[in-house]
Amino acid sequence: MNNLLIAALAVAVSPTLTMANAQAAPAAPSPVQAEASAADLTASDFPVLAPAQASSDCGGLLRSPAVCVTARLDQIAALGTAYEEHLKGLGWLAADGDDNRIIFVRRRENGGCDGMQMIAFYDESKPAEATAPGYLGFAAIPGDVCTGQPAAGVTPQ
């Protein structure tokens, strides 16, 4: 989880941030500013760490709202680690993940938690060459991620 590995180049799929061949939705709120909740930010607030460049359309590869950056595919793993460290400095903790996705959690000042995920991906319809564009997408996870959802048919008390 400490390293965002892209060696396998398998794309993780989640309900919040999913891959598609369709055009990406407009960039959504960025989850990276310490003073606001994950859902209140804009792409203009999102830091672009070197050697990345902003990618307003996420390469046309996502069907979920996200803020994306792009760099060469051979730079994505190191860039993911740099973002993980940057987010840690803003109070985000890496809570879960796999080779291509990290789930971050940060306590809210008034209780509860914000959540977001970072996913590494590339255009699988093209060769996975070192110089091909790779992407990191960042998306807010809706709701309070510290509150468990009751099982279906169970009424919370």
Residue, then its C-alpha position, 0 to 999 in steps of 0.5 A: m500500500n505504501n507504493l503505488l505499483i503499476a507493474a501489473l498494469a491491471v486497472a482497479v474498478s470501484p463504485t466511485l471511480t471507474m474506467a470506460n472508453a467513453q469521454a470523462a465527465p467534467a472534473a469534480p471536486s478535488p480532495v486535497q485541501a486541508e481546510a475544506s471537505a473532500a467534496d467542496l474543492t475544485a480542480s484549480d485547488f489540486p496541486v500538480l506535482a512534478p513531473a505531472q501535468a493536469s489532465s482535465d479530461c483524464g485522458g477520456l478514460l473515466r466515466s466518473p468525476a475525478v481530478c486527474v494528472t498525467a505523466r509518462l507511464d514509467q513515472i506513475a509509480a513514483l508520482g503516486t508515492a509523491y502524492e501519497e506523501h503530499l496527502k499525508g502532510l495534509g492529514w490524509l491517511a492511507a487506509d486501504g488499497d491495492d496495486n493501482r488504488i489507494i483509499f485515503v481517510r481524513r478526520r473531519e473537524n466536527g466528527g466523521c471522516d472524509g474519504m477519497q481514492m487515488i487510482a493509477f491507470y492508462d489507456e489499455s487499448k494502446p501498448a503499455e510502453a514506458t513513454a505512453p501516458g499514464y494517469l492518476g485520478f483522484a475522487a471523493i468518496p461520498g458520505d462519511v467513510c467512518t460511519g458503517q452502513p447498516a446491513a440491508g433490512v437492518t434499522p440503525q438504533 
